[in-house]
Amino acid sequence: MKVGVVSLGCSKNLVDSEMLIGLFQKEKFELVQKPEEADILIVNTCGFIESAKEEAINTILEMAEFKKIGKCQYLIAIGCLVKRYKKELEKSLPEVDLFVSVDEYENIWNKIEDMLGHENKKKSNNTLDYLERVIATGNTTAYLKIAEGCSNCCTYCAIPSIRGPYVSRPLEDVLQEAERLAGLGYKEIIVIAQDTTKYGIDLYGEPKLAELLEKLCQIEGFRWIRFLYAYPESITDELIEVVKKNEKICHYFDIPLQHFSDKILKRMNRKSNAKAIEELMIKLRREIPDVIIRTTMIVGFPGETEADFTELYEFIKRAKFEKLGVFQYSKEDGTPAERLPEQIHYKTKQKRWNLVMRRQNEISQANLQEKVGSTLLTLIDGFTDDGKYAIGRSYMDIPDEDGVIYMQNNQKVKEGDFVECEIIKVNGYDLLGKLKQYL
């Protein structure tokens, strides 16, 4: 039988999808890219915020159409949305043949075989396996998930209730998987967890991210190593020093700050405060002058006054983040913030979002303009459809989130190559460049 998988949401969810694809391949199913060719369609859902939930439902309904117009016989929905709303989904989406929540993954293969009606099947020990996953991010970049869940319990966030408390993978298991990825030829590794800076505390009684990164640097084959996400209160001097001294580790910190008003940070149950955040930004730029700092902010959190917003807005102007994403607060079922008084009107949220985005656009353009005339080490990810440009990224950009470099194509350049690219122009959030040196 042929299987098609649609993976929604974050890179951590994608790793789950990759493991599931690996399990199907192990059982001799054929993977297909086009949904109309699949006998079985699987949607791995995200249930983080309202827009993600809408996307998940719409995707499930879209895939359900292939049971009418394609060859699809079975539709499966898995993931975070299923964990949050399984009973409601079972009632409202009869088109779906099987729902599997994230806490049922250990038994997922038995559930699939039950759905398929396989007779005389033996009780299977098959489960999702990091060492057997099929990488879906091309031939150059792979994610390395080092932990599951989150224990930070921010009041706006449903992840702890969906994914459970923070559980680190043993260091030796992570390194074994990393060795496999290097052996398969991956040149960029992106270490991921909801909070990478808490890695190891539950297993070893102390954070182990800095040690893990140093050990990853010793593995032959990796050219770039990144880590997402680093919570501000857990970024230690040791971690900064490890990033600073190891040339394989990209000078890139993704630090979800969410706000700058102490009052709002406290209502969010964040562990940092404005003074510590400001000092951290100054320290990072002092210790690593070419550092790229990416962050996310939330506007319109319950109780956010004009004064609170102004405090946030002025900080963004000062900090001049290279990358910044802004969310309008989403009232999520079952979270403590859902019950907070002083909910903000949607028009006020939109107004504040617009103000931040306009300011950040100016900051981003100024930051990018400074790169014109410089030469950046660039990883080639692919090519435009017409073949005119190679599409690459520098250390400043993570896949699918940040900008890219469009480089005037040279016939010798191929996917996975590292080249030196001279930046000649800014194009929105992207850069235009030309090949300076083939490495």
Secondary structure as UniProt FT lines:
FT   STRAND          2..7
FT   HELIX           11..26
FT   TURN            27..28
FT   STRAND          30..31
FT   HELIX           35..37
FT   STRAND          40..45
FT   HELIX           50..64
FT   HELIX           66..69
FT   STRAND          74..79
FT   HELIX           80..92
FT   TURN            94..95
FT   STRAND          98..101
FT   HELIX           102..107
FT   HELIX           108..116
FT   TURN            119..120
FT   HELIX           130..132
FT   TURN            138..140
FT   STRAND          141..145
FT   STRAND          147..148
FT   TURN            155..156
FT   HELIX           159..163
FT   STRAND          167..168
FT   HELIX           171..183
FT   TURN            184..185
FT   STRAND          188..192
FT   TURN            194..195
FT   HELIX           196..198
FT   TURN            199..200
FT   HELIX           201..204
FT   HELIX           209..217
FT   TURN            220..221
FT   STRAND          224..228
FT   HELIX           232..234
FT   HELIX           237..245
FT   TURN            247..248
FT   STRAND          252..254
FT   HELIX           262..267
FT   TURN            268..269
FT   HELIX           274..287
FT   TURN            289..290
FT   STRAND          292..299
FT   TURN            302..303
FT   HELIX           306..319
FT   STRAND          323..328
FT   TURN            333..334
FT   HELIX           336..339
FT   HELIX           346..369
FT   TURN            370..373
FT   STRAND          375..383
FT   TURN            385..386
FT   STRAND          389..393
FT   TURN            395..396
FT   TURN            399..401
FT   STRAND          405..408
FT   TURN            411..412
FT   TURN            415..416
FT   STRAND          418..427
FT   TURN            428..429
FT   STRAND          430..438
//
